Amino acid sequence: MGLRLLTANPPPVIRGAFAALGAAFHLGFPPISGYHPFNMNPQSAPVLPLRLQLRILFDKHIALGPGKAELLWLIRETDSIAEAARRMGMSYMRAWSLLQTMNQCFRKPVVRTTRGGQSRGGARLTETGARLLELYQRLETECLVASKATREEIASRLKPSLGASTPAGRTTRGR
């Protein structure tokens, strides 16, 4: 298992943690699902063009990362894989695939599902899933706190922005 920090546009799970810590990150795009850990406003964070993304790698798989954490959070909020997927702008099959990957990586399942029909099926986080979400958020916070000075120094050495960034990481120059 390894940890990897990447620069990328962070999903809400990370944007909220950045804001909560007063970290210096560019947060110029709206949250996907409205999820903000610690009930903080991501627009309150100082603006710098530096983004971090935390992923937990297990063998060749991403066992847990910002997208999977957001999926777990939305399943907890909606009791539905389909609704969580819809709010994230992904297909049900993609969400199911992400859950299957997590289930392959961890010793116990992360989500418990019930069949649909007249009683309408649903999904709930297992104890393992809920705990993994808590641990991921704690790990984010610890990494951000520990790396604040280094991130600020790296950000101070970056070139000026080449244009406004979009959620896909593309610039808006020339449009």
LUMRO-317416 format. One record per residue (C-alpha): residue in one letter; x, y, z. Coordinates in Angstrom, 3 decimals. Layout:
<pts>
a_X_Y_Z
...
</pts>
This chain:
<pts>
m_0.000_0.000_0.000
g_1.275_3.466_-0.820
l_0.195_7.069_-0.526
r_0.477_9.426_-3.415
l_-0.134_13.182_-3.530
l_-1.000_14.490_-6.969
t_-1.778_17.931_-8.294
a_-5.288_18.012_-9.738
n_-8.683_19.629_-9.318
p_-9.844_18.284_-5.967
p_-13.383_17.012_-5.425
p_-15.454_18.513_-2.605
v_-14.060_16.131_-0.010
i_-10.646_17.747_-0.429
r_-11.816_21.313_-1.165
g_-13.667_21.347_2.149
a_-10.656_20.089_4.057
f_-8.491_22.773_2.450
a_-10.952_25.463_3.467
a_-11.264_24.104_6.986
l_-7.540_24.355_7.493
g_-7.210_27.773_5.936
a_-4.921_26.157_3.388
a_-3.841_28.087_0.332
f_-5.574_26.518_-2.661
h_-7.434_27.733_-5.700
l_-11.090_26.833_-5.245
g_-12.589_28.628_-8.225
f_-15.221_26.078_-9.201
p_-18.437_24.983_-7.480
p_-18.701_21.820_-5.405
i_-20.042_18.778_-7.208
s_-22.340_17.557_-4.460
g_-22.390_20.288_-1.854
y_-20.222_18.206_0.475
h_-17.965_20.282_2.685
p_-16.286_18.498_5.599
f_-16.377_20.378_8.859
n_-19.263_22.529_7.458
m_-16.834_25.110_6.141
n_-17.159_27.439_3.174
p_-14.513_26.554_0.552
q_-14.571_30.107_-0.821
s_-13.093_31.318_2.474
a_-9.719_29.738_1.687
p_-6.901_31.909_0.354
v_-6.336_31.549_-3.389
l_-3.140_29.999_-4.722
p_-2.821_27.876_-7.878
l_-1.798_24.745_-5.969
r_-3.992_21.671_-5.617
l_-3.330_18.377_-3.843
q_-5.071_15.050_-4.205
l_-4.628_12.164_-1.772
r_-5.048_8.564_-2.922
i_-4.600_5.326_-1.009
l_-3.067_2.757_-3.350
f_-3.365_-0.982_-2.780
d_-1.582_-3.191_-5.314
k_-2.572_-1.668_-8.672
h_-5.857_-0.237_-7.395
i_-6.890_3.055_-5.883
a_-8.479_1.707_-2.713
l_-9.680_5.120_-1.584
g_-9.368_8.596_-3.010
p_-11.335_11.827_-3.194
g_-13.924_10.525_-5.675
k_-14.546_7.338_-3.739
a_-14.739_9.290_-0.471
e_-17.305_11.609_-2.033
l_-19.269_8.608_-3.311
l_-19.316_7.094_0.186
w_-20.403_10.417_1.677
l_-23.239_10.777_-0.840
i_-24.412_7.202_-0.283
r_-24.521_7.966_3.429
e_-26.553_11.117_2.706
t_-28.963_9.644_0.125
d_-29.134_5.919_0.981
s_-28.851_5.332_-2.765
i_-26.028_4.418_-5.127
a_-28.050_5.708_-8.102
e_-28.730_9.084_-6.484
a_-25.125_9.421_-5.318
a_-23.932_8.662_-8.854
r_-26.401_11.152_-10.350
r_-25.203_13.914_-8.013
m_-21.609_13.195_-9.005
g_-22.465_13.204_-12.719
m_-21.497_9.561_-13.260
s_-23.361_6.470_-14.337
y_-24.713_3.949_-11.875
m_-22.377_1.359_-13.390
r_-19.343_3.573_-12.786
a_-20.361_4.095_-9.157
w_-20.930_0.349_-8.765
s_-17.487_-0.311_-10.250
l_-15.852_2.065_-7.748
l_-17.632_0.299_-4.884
q_-16.523_-3.090_-6.200
t_-12.907_-1.890_-6.288
m_-13.159_-0.727_-2.667
n_-14.736_-4.038_-1.668
q_-11.864_-5.905_-3.343
c_-9.277_-3.833_-1.495
f_-10.718_-3.857_2.029
r_-11.362_-6.866_4.249
k_-15.055_-6.085_4.726
p_-17.615_-4.498_2.363
v_-17.996_-0.711_2.455
v_-21.684_-0.583_1.405
r_-24.669_-2.833_2.100
t_-27.381_-2.866_-0.569
t_-30.999_-3.995_-0.564
r_-32.921_-4.963_-3.685
g_-35.368_-2.588_-5.315
g_-38.963_-3.342_-6.234
q_-42.066_-1.944_-4.583
s_-40.267_-1.293_-1.319
r_-37.537_0.604_-3.201
g_-34.060_-0.707_-2.630
g_-31.269_1.234_-1.112
a_-27.699_1.347_0.062
r_-26.099_2.119_3.383
l_-22.523_2.416_4.495
t_-21.349_-0.500_6.552
e_-19.434_0.132_9.741
t_-16.276_-0.368_7.658
g_-17.403_2.146_5.026
a_-18.302_4.781_7.616
r_-15.008_4.301_9.438
l_-12.993_4.476_6.191
l_-14.667_7.776_5.336
e_-13.763_9.159_8.776
l_-10.179_7.898_8.487
y_-9.753_9.346_4.997
q_-10.923_12.760_6.178
r_-8.551_12.584_9.151
l_-5.667_11.581_6.866
e_-6.415_14.547_4.582
t_-6.382_16.909_7.535
e_-3.138_15.488_8.906
c_-1.430_15.720_5.503
l_-2.575_19.288_4.961
v_-1.466_20.437_8.397
a_1.910_18.708_8.133
s_2.632_20.017_4.637
k_1.436_23.638_4.974
a_4.869_25.312_4.932
t_6.126_23.159_2.054
r_2.976_23.754_-0.011
e_3.265_27.499_0.547
e_6.903_27.477_-0.578
i_6.070_25.433_-3.684
a_3.170_27.766_-4.467
s_5.462_30.791_-4.128
r_7.724_29.345_-6.861
l_4.971_28.700_-9.398
k_4.615_30.849_-12.486
p_1.614_33.172_-12.732
s_-1.540_31.435_-13.895
l_-1.883_30.964_-17.653
g_-5.643_31.432_-17.541
a_-8.692_30.645_-15.507
s_-8.941_26.983_-14.628
t_-12.056_24.924_-15.269
p_-13.152_21.814_-13.338
a_-11.568_19.599_-16.003
g_-8.259_21.396_-15.484
r_-8.357_23.063_-18.919
t_-7.666_26.758_-19.297
t_-10.246_29.139_-20.665
r_-7.734_31.100_-22.760
g_-8.547_31.436_-26.415
r_-12.268_30.806_-26.065
</pts>
